[in-house]
Amino acid sequence: MIKHIDKEVLRQFLLDTIKELSVAKGFSMEKNFKFRITTNLESNKKHNSIDDLMRLVMYTEKNIKNREFDLDATIRMLSAAPHSRYPLWVNISMIEEDESEILFDVEISLRFRLPKTLFNQETGHPPFKAII
């Protein structure tokens, strides 16, 4: 069980997930990565005040809709919640690839929790899961 995550650990976990996708899909890790963030409200689940704050301030349509983020900006977005909270789960899938870059979908839960309670612990890189 992972008990501590910071921006550097989160970055490595995201790269580990991309590497898992690269093995399955056969793309090069040498390309530039771009990310499109999408959210899943999980309306049938309980949300707390941090969840609401992140939904209403950080993950608004204005901030994420039709935008592509580089790796650093994606990590900043995923680690923006206060008190060391991170999205409960993050699904990573490849959208498209061209000669120089790969675009990924980053679907996130809008429930933010401590590292020890994040989903996908079994992957070794929670909260990320490669969707192949």
mmCIF file of the C-alpha atoms, coordinates in Angstrom:
data_MODEL
# 
_entry.id   MODEL 
# 
loop_
_atom_site.group_PDB 
_atom_site.id 
_atom_site.type_symbol 
_atom_site.label_atom_id 
_atom_site.label_alt_id 
_atom_site.label_comp_id 
_atom_site.label_asym_id 
_atom_site.label_entity_id 
_atom_site.label_seq_id 
_atom_site.pdbx_PDB_ins_code 
_atom_site.Cartn_x 
_atom_site.Cartn_y 
_atom_site.Cartn_z 
_atom_site.occupancy 
_atom_site.B_iso_or_equiv 
_atom_site.pdbx_formal_charge 
_atom_site.auth_seq_id 
_atom_site.auth_comp_id 
_atom_site.auth_asym_id 
_atom_site.auth_atom_id 
_atom_site.pdbx_PDB_model_num 
ATOM 1   C CA . MET A 1 1   ? 0.000   0.000  0.000   1.00 0.00 ? 1   MET A CA 1 
ATOM 2   C CA . ILE A 1 2   ? 1.358   3.387  -1.042  1.00 0.00 ? 2   ILE A CA 1 
ATOM 3   C CA . LYS A 1 3   ? 1.267   5.818  1.876   1.00 0.00 ? 3   LYS A CA 1 
ATOM 4   C CA . HIS A 1 4   ? 3.100   8.825  0.433   1.00 0.00 ? 4   HIS A CA 1 
ATOM 5   C CA . ILE A 1 5   ? 2.763   10.545 -2.925  1.00 0.00 ? 5   ILE A CA 1 
ATOM 6   C CA . ASP A 1 6   ? 4.177   13.885 -4.018  1.00 0.00 ? 6   ASP A CA 1 
ATOM 7   C CA . LYS A 1 7   ? 4.497   15.498 -7.441  1.00 0.00 ? 7   LYS A CA 1 
ATOM 8   C CA . GLU A 1 8   ? 7.655   13.563 -8.338  1.00 0.00 ? 8   GLU A CA 1 
ATOM 9   C CA . VAL A 1 9   ? 6.164   10.221 -7.303  1.00 0.00 ? 9   VAL A CA 1 
ATOM 10  C CA . LEU A 1 10  ? 2.941   11.037 -9.155  1.00 0.00 ? 10  LEU A CA 1 
ATOM 11  C CA . ARG A 1 11  ? 4.956   11.911 -12.264 1.00 0.00 ? 11  ARG A CA 1 
ATOM 12  C CA . GLN A 1 12  ? 6.831   8.603  -12.095 1.00 0.00 ? 12  GLN A CA 1 
ATOM 13  C CA . PHE A 1 13  ? 3.584   6.673  -11.575 1.00 0.00 ? 13  PHE A CA 1 
ATOM 14  C CA . LEU A 1 14  ? 2.062   8.354  -14.646 1.00 0.00 ? 14  LEU A CA 1 
ATOM 15  C CA . LEU A 1 15  ? 5.159   7.534  -16.716 1.00 0.00 ? 15  LEU A CA 1 
ATOM 16  C CA . ASP A 1 16  ? 5.013   3.921  -15.473 1.00 0.00 ? 16  ASP A CA 1 
ATOM 17  C CA . THR A 1 17  ? 1.414   3.733  -16.667 1.00 0.00 ? 17  THR A CA 1 
ATOM 18  C CA . ILE A 1 18  ? 2.356   5.184  -20.058 1.00 0.00 ? 18  ILE A CA 1 
ATOM 19  C CA . LYS A 1 19  ? 5.165   2.633  -20.314 1.00 0.00 ? 19  LYS A CA 1 
ATOM 20  C CA . GLU A 1 20  ? 2.628   -0.127 -19.641 1.00 0.00 ? 20  GLU A CA 1 
ATOM 21  C CA . LEU A 1 21  ? 0.521   1.274  -22.499 1.00 0.00 ? 21  LEU A CA 1 
ATOM 22  C CA . SER A 1 22  ? 3.572   1.539  -24.763 1.00 0.00 ? 22  SER A CA 1 
ATOM 23  C CA . VAL A 1 23  ? 4.327   -2.161 -24.316 1.00 0.00 ? 23  VAL A CA 1 
ATOM 24  C CA . ALA A 1 24  ? 0.735   -3.101 -25.110 1.00 0.00 ? 24  ALA A CA 1 
ATOM 25  C CA . LYS A 1 25  ? 0.260   -0.649 -28.018 1.00 0.00 ? 25  LYS A CA 1 
ATOM 26  C CA . GLY A 1 26  ? 3.812   -0.633 -29.396 1.00 0.00 ? 26  GLY A CA 1 
ATOM 27  C CA . PHE A 1 27  ? 4.562   3.110  -29.355 1.00 0.00 ? 27  PHE A CA 1 
ATOM 28  C CA . SER A 1 28  ? 7.838   4.839  -28.512 1.00 0.00 ? 28  SER A CA 1 
ATOM 29  C CA . MET A 1 29  ? 8.429   6.447  -25.134 1.00 0.00 ? 29  MET A CA 1 
ATOM 30  C CA . GLU A 1 30  ? 10.626  9.006  -26.937 1.00 0.00 ? 30  GLU A CA 1 
ATOM 31  C CA . LYS A 1 31  ? 7.677   10.982 -28.320 1.00 0.00 ? 31  LYS A CA 1 
ATOM 32  C CA . ASN A 1 32  ? 6.133   14.059 -26.751 1.00 0.00 ? 32  ASN A CA 1 
ATOM 33  C CA . PHE A 1 33  ? 3.118   13.331 -24.591 1.00 0.00 ? 33  PHE A CA 1 
ATOM 34  C CA . LYS A 1 34  ? -0.027  15.453 -24.490 1.00 0.00 ? 34  LYS A CA 1 
ATOM 35  C CA . PHE A 1 35  ? -2.972  14.854 -22.187 1.00 0.00 ? 35  PHE A CA 1 
ATOM 36  C CA . ARG A 1 36  ? -6.673  15.620 -22.363 1.00 0.00 ? 36  ARG A CA 1 
ATOM 37  C CA . ILE A 1 37  ? -8.250  15.593 -18.908 1.00 0.00 ? 37  ILE A CA 1 
ATOM 38  C CA . THR A 1 38  ? -11.827 14.391 -18.544 1.00 0.00 ? 38  THR A CA 1 
ATOM 39  C CA . THR A 1 39  ? -13.745 14.042 -15.310 1.00 0.00 ? 39  THR A CA 1 
ATOM 40  C CA . ASN A 1 40  ? -16.143 11.493 -13.879 1.00 0.00 ? 40  ASN A CA 1 
ATOM 41  C CA . LEU A 1 41  ? -18.407 12.961 -11.220 1.00 0.00 ? 41  LEU A CA 1 
ATOM 42  C CA . GLU A 1 42  ? -19.528 9.549  -9.926  1.00 0.00 ? 42  GLU A CA 1 
ATOM 43  C CA . SER A 1 43  ? -22.849 11.093 -8.932  1.00 0.00 ? 43  SER A CA 1 
ATOM 44  C CA . ASN A 1 44  ? -23.945 7.971  -7.064  1.00 0.00 ? 44  ASN A CA 1 
ATOM 45  C CA . LYS A 1 45  ? -21.005 8.329  -4.620  1.00 0.00 ? 45  LYS A CA 1 
ATOM 46  C CA . LYS A 1 46  ? -20.520 10.554 -1.589  1.00 0.00 ? 46  LYS A CA 1 
ATOM 47  C CA . HIS A 1 47  ? -18.459 13.693 -2.067  1.00 0.00 ? 47  HIS A CA 1 
ATOM 48  C CA . ASN A 1 48  ? -16.792 15.880 0.545   1.00 0.00 ? 48  ASN A CA 1 
ATOM 49  C CA . SER A 1 49  ? -15.921 19.574 0.596   1.00 0.00 ? 49  SER A CA 1 
ATOM 50  C CA . ILE A 1 50  ? -12.510 19.039 -1.055  1.00 0.00 ? 50  ILE A CA 1 
ATOM 51  C CA . ASP A 1 51  ? -14.217 17.145 -3.887  1.00 0.00 ? 51  ASP A CA 1 
ATOM 52  C CA . ASP A 1 52  ? -16.640 20.041 -4.353  1.00 0.00 ? 52  ASP A CA 1 
ATOM 53  C CA . LEU A 1 53  ? -13.854 22.611 -4.226  1.00 0.00 ? 53  LEU A CA 1 
ATOM 54  C CA . MET A 1 54  ? -11.868 20.812 -6.911  1.00 0.00 ? 54  MET A CA 1 
ATOM 55  C CA . ARG A 1 55  ? -14.930 20.343 -9.132  1.00 0.00 ? 55  ARG A CA 1 
ATOM 56  C CA . LEU A 1 56  ? -16.034 23.976 -8.844  1.00 0.00 ? 56  LEU A CA 1 
ATOM 57  C CA . VAL A 1 57  ? -12.618 25.675 -8.994  1.00 0.00 ? 57  VAL A CA 1 
ATOM 58  C CA . MET A 1 58  ? -10.011 23.488 -10.703 1.00 0.00 ? 58  MET A CA 1 
ATOM 59  C CA . TYR A 1 59  ? -11.855 21.055 -12.958 1.00 0.00 ? 59  TYR A CA 1 
ATOM 60  C CA . THR A 1 60  ? -14.354 23.429 -14.546 1.00 0.00 ? 60  THR A CA 1 
ATOM 61  C CA . GLU A 1 61  ? -15.213 23.162 -18.234 1.00 0.00 ? 61  GLU A CA 1 
ATOM 62  C CA . LYS A 1 62  ? -13.409 26.457 -18.797 1.00 0.00 ? 62  LYS A CA 1 
ATOM 63  C CA . ASN A 1 63  ? -10.187 25.005 -17.375 1.00 0.00 ? 63  ASN A CA 1 
ATOM 64  C CA . ILE A 1 64  ? -10.160 21.607 -19.061 1.00 0.00 ? 64  ILE A CA 1 
ATOM 65  C CA . LYS A 1 65  ? -12.631 21.284 -21.952 1.00 0.00 ? 65  LYS A CA 1 
ATOM 66  C CA . ASN A 1 66  ? -10.924 20.978 -25.361 1.00 0.00 ? 66  ASN A CA 1 
ATOM 67  C CA . ARG A 1 67  ? -7.503  21.631 -23.829 1.00 0.00 ? 67  ARG A CA 1 
ATOM 68  C CA . GLU A 1 68  ? -4.357  19.583 -24.119 1.00 0.00 ? 68  GLU A CA 1 
ATOM 69  C CA . PHE A 1 69  ? -1.789  19.638 -21.329 1.00 0.00 ? 69  PHE A CA 1 
ATOM 70  C CA . ASP A 1 70  ? 1.878   18.677 -21.307 1.00 0.00 ? 70  ASP A CA 1 
ATOM 71  C CA . LEU A 1 71  ? 3.246   16.276 -18.693 1.00 0.00 ? 71  LEU A CA 1 
ATOM 72  C CA . ASP A 1 72  ? 4.156   18.955 -16.144 1.00 0.00 ? 72  ASP A CA 1 
ATOM 73  C CA . ALA A 1 73  ? 0.794   20.725 -16.384 1.00 0.00 ? 73  ALA A CA 1 
ATOM 74  C CA . THR A 1 74  ? -1.010  17.402 -16.051 1.00 0.00 ? 74  THR A CA 1 
ATOM 75  C CA . ILE A 1 75  ? 0.912   16.592 -12.871 1.00 0.00 ? 75  ILE A CA 1 
ATOM 76  C CA . ARG A 1 76  ? 0.109   20.048 -11.483 1.00 0.00 ? 76  ARG A CA 1 
ATOM 77  C CA . MET A 1 77  ? -3.588  19.502 -12.210 1.00 0.00 ? 77  MET A CA 1 
ATOM 78  C CA . LEU A 1 78  ? -3.614  16.037 -10.618 1.00 0.00 ? 78  LEU A CA 1 
ATOM 79  C CA . SER A 1 79  ? -1.795  17.236 -7.510  1.00 0.00 ? 79  SER A CA 1 
ATOM 80  C CA . ALA A 1 80  ? -3.715  20.487 -6.981  1.00 0.00 ? 80  ALA A CA 1 
ATOM 81  C CA . ALA A 1 81  ? -6.020  19.265 -4.194  1.00 0.00 ? 81  ALA A CA 1 
ATOM 82  C CA . PRO A 1 82  ? -5.157  20.456 -0.684  1.00 0.00 ? 82  PRO A CA 1 
ATOM 83  C CA . HIS A 1 83  ? -3.910  18.235 2.151   1.00 0.00 ? 83  HIS A CA 1 
ATOM 84  C CA . SER A 1 84  ? -2.099  15.685 -0.071  1.00 0.00 ? 84  SER A CA 1 
ATOM 85  C CA . ARG A 1 85  ? -5.295  14.470 -1.718  1.00 0.00 ? 85  ARG A CA 1 
ATOM 86  C CA . TYR A 1 86  ? -5.308  12.927 -5.181  1.00 0.00 ? 86  TYR A CA 1 
ATOM 87  C CA . PRO A 1 87  ? -8.009  11.655 -7.524  1.00 0.00 ? 87  PRO A CA 1 
ATOM 88  C CA . LEU A 1 88  ? -9.316  8.351  -6.185  1.00 0.00 ? 88  LEU A CA 1 
ATOM 89  C CA . TRP A 1 89  ? -8.650  6.742  -9.565  1.00 0.00 ? 89  TRP A CA 1 
ATOM 90  C CA . VAL A 1 90  ? -7.210  7.829  -12.909 1.00 0.00 ? 90  VAL A CA 1 
ATOM 91  C CA . ASN A 1 91  ? -7.741  5.882  -16.143 1.00 0.00 ? 91  ASN A CA 1 
ATOM 92  C CA . ILE A 1 92  ? -5.153  6.499  -18.870 1.00 0.00 ? 92  ILE A CA 1 
ATOM 93  C CA . SER A 1 93  ? -5.860  5.573  -22.494 1.00 0.00 ? 93  SER A CA 1 
ATOM 94  C CA . MET A 1 94  ? -4.265  6.503  -25.797 1.00 0.00 ? 94  MET A CA 1 
ATOM 95  C CA . ILE A 1 95  ? -6.395  8.669  -28.095 1.00 0.00 ? 95  ILE A CA 1 
ATOM 96  C CA . GLU A 1 96  ? -4.100  9.175  -31.078 1.00 0.00 ? 96  GLU A CA 1 
ATOM 97  C CA . GLU A 1 97  ? -0.507  9.134  -32.218 1.00 0.00 ? 97  GLU A CA 1 
ATOM 98  C CA . ASP A 1 98  ? 1.368   11.003 -34.932 1.00 0.00 ? 98  ASP A CA 1 
ATOM 99  C CA . GLU A 1 99  ? 5.042   11.250 -35.913 1.00 0.00 ? 99  GLU A CA 1 
ATOM 100 C CA . SER A 1 100 ? 6.061   13.406 -32.978 1.00 0.00 ? 100 SER A CA 1 
ATOM 101 C CA . GLU A 1 101 ? 3.501   13.079 -30.180 1.00 0.00 ? 101 GLU A CA 1 
ATOM 102 C CA . ILE A 1 102 ? 0.911   10.912 -28.493 1.00 0.00 ? 102 ILE A CA 1 
ATOM 103 C CA . LEU A 1 103 ? -2.357  12.199 -27.070 1.00 0.00 ? 103 LEU A CA 1 
ATOM 104 C CA . PHE A 1 104 ? -3.751  10.459 -23.988 1.00 0.00 ? 104 PHE A CA 1 
ATOM 105 C CA . ASP A 1 105 ? -7.113  10.662 -22.281 1.00 0.00 ? 105 ASP A CA 1 
ATOM 106 C CA . VAL A 1 106 ? -6.781  11.145 -18.537 1.00 0.00 ? 106 VAL A CA 1 
ATOM 107 C CA . GLU A 1 107 ? -10.155 10.285 -17.014 1.00 0.00 ? 107 GLU A CA 1 
ATOM 108 C CA . ILE A 1 108 ? -10.194 11.183 -13.335 1.00 0.00 ? 108 ILE A CA 1 
ATOM 109 C CA . SER A 1 109 ? -12.486 10.588 -10.424 1.00 0.00 ? 109 SER A CA 1 
ATOM 110 C CA . LEU A 1 110 ? -13.730 13.814 -8.861  1.00 0.00 ? 110 LEU A CA 1 
ATOM 111 C CA . ARG A 1 111 ? -13.314 12.267 -5.426  1.00 0.00 ? 111 ARG A CA 1 
ATOM 112 C CA . PHE A 1 112 ? -9.989  13.220 -3.836  1.00 0.00 ? 112 PHE A CA 1 
ATOM 113 C CA . ARG A 1 113 ? -8.459  11.008 -1.171  1.00 0.00 ? 113 ARG A CA 1 
ATOM 114 C CA . LEU A 1 114 ? -5.252  10.261 0.738   1.00 0.00 ? 114 LEU A CA 1 
ATOM 115 C CA . PRO A 1 115 ? -2.638  8.054  -0.982  1.00 0.00 ? 115 PRO A CA 1 
ATOM 116 C CA . LYS A 1 116 ? -3.303  5.000  1.210   1.00 0.00 ? 116 LYS A CA 1 
ATOM 117 C CA . THR A 1 117 ? -6.951  4.837  0.046   1.00 0.00 ? 117 THR A CA 1 
ATOM 118 C CA . LEU A 1 118 ? -6.415  5.368  -3.686  1.00 0.00 ? 118 LEU A CA 1 
ATOM 119 C CA . PHE A 1 119 ? -7.689  2.748  -6.109  1.00 0.00 ? 119 PHE A CA 1 
ATOM 120 C CA . ASN A 1 120 ? -5.368  0.664  -8.319  1.00 0.00 ? 120 ASN A CA 1 
ATOM 121 C CA . GLN A 1 121 ? -2.847  -0.063 -5.545  1.00 0.00 ? 121 GLN A CA 1 
ATOM 122 C CA . GLU A 1 122 ? -2.244  -3.461 -7.179  1.00 0.00 ? 122 GLU A CA 1 
ATOM 123 C CA . THR A 1 123 ? -0.711  -1.780 -10.254 1.00 0.00 ? 123 THR A CA 1 
ATOM 124 C CA . GLY A 1 124 ? 2.172   -0.432 -8.183  1.00 0.00 ? 124 GLY A CA 1 
ATOM 125 C CA . HIS A 1 125 ? 1.383   3.058  -9.469  1.00 0.00 ? 125 HIS A CA 1 
ATOM 126 C CA . PRO A 1 126 ? -1.883  4.192  -7.893  1.00 0.00 ? 126 PRO A CA 1 
ATOM 127 C CA . PRO A 1 127 ? -4.192  5.909  -8.720  1.00 0.00 ? 127 PRO A CA 1 
ATOM 128 C CA . PHE A 1 128 ? -3.355  5.180  -12.362 1.00 0.00 ? 128 PHE A CA 1 
ATOM 129 C CA . LYS A 1 129 ? -4.689  2.355  -14.486 1.00 0.00 ? 129 LYS A CA 1 
ATOM 130 C CA . ALA A 1 130 ? -3.748  1.727  -18.121 1.00 0.00 ? 130 ALA A CA 1 
ATOM 131 C CA . ILE A 1 131 ? -6.829  1.183  -20.268 1.00 0.00 ? 131 ILE A CA 1 
ATOM 132 C CA . ILE A 1 132 ? -5.667  -0.951 -23.171 1.00 0.00 ? 132 ILE A CA 1 
# 
